[in-house]
Structures are given as structure tokens and as C-alpha cells.
Amino acid sequence: MQSLTDTEKRLTIHLEGKLHTGYALIRKSLAEIKQRREEYRRAKEKEVPKPQDAAKPAPSGKPEDPSAKPKEEDKSRPSETDKK
């Protein structure tokens, strides 16, 4: 016959065991990682400009992409004025 303290002893041994304490540590670390990741995402959202702001020209009036050039006309095809 088992005594009432046997259940208490088993519970105490379980809670103090390596597996239980290891998983408790993993759960705690995972919660900390999730919190840091959420804080990082919130900070990044504040830094990223809104899509409507990204389309505005640079304050100097120059295009934002220095390699952007106006399109040149295609000289290989005759234009409407050349046909006449």
C-alpha cells in the first residue's frame, strides 16, 4: 500500500528533476527571445517609411536613383514625321 507522502515525494522529485528544470529553462528562454524579437519588429516598423513617403522626390529635387536617366527615343524605327 502506498502512503499519501509517496505522491508528494514523486511530485517533488519530478519538479526537481533535470528534465523538468531543463524544459522550464527552455520555456523561459523562449519567452525572452519572443519578447526581444517583438521589440525588434516594432522598432523596425517605426524606421521603415510608409509607401506613400517613399514615392516623394528627394528634398534637393534630384531623383533618388542617380543612375536613373530619361528615356531616349528609339531611332531604329521611323517616326511619324519621317514617313511623309
MOVEN-V74515 format. One line per field, one symbol per residue. ss: DSSP state (H for helix, E for strand, L for the rest). psi: psi as a letter, one per 20 degrees, with the letter a starting at -180 (. if undefined). Layout:
ss = ???
psi = ???
//
This chain:
ss = LLLHHHHHHHHHHHHHLHHHHHHHHHHHHHHHHHHHHHHHHHHHHHHLLLHHHHLLLLLLLLLLLLLLLLLLLLLLLLLHHHHL
psi = pqrhiggggggggghirggghghghggggghgggghhghggghhhhhpqqhhhhiqrqhiiqqhohipqqpqqoihpqrhhhh.
//
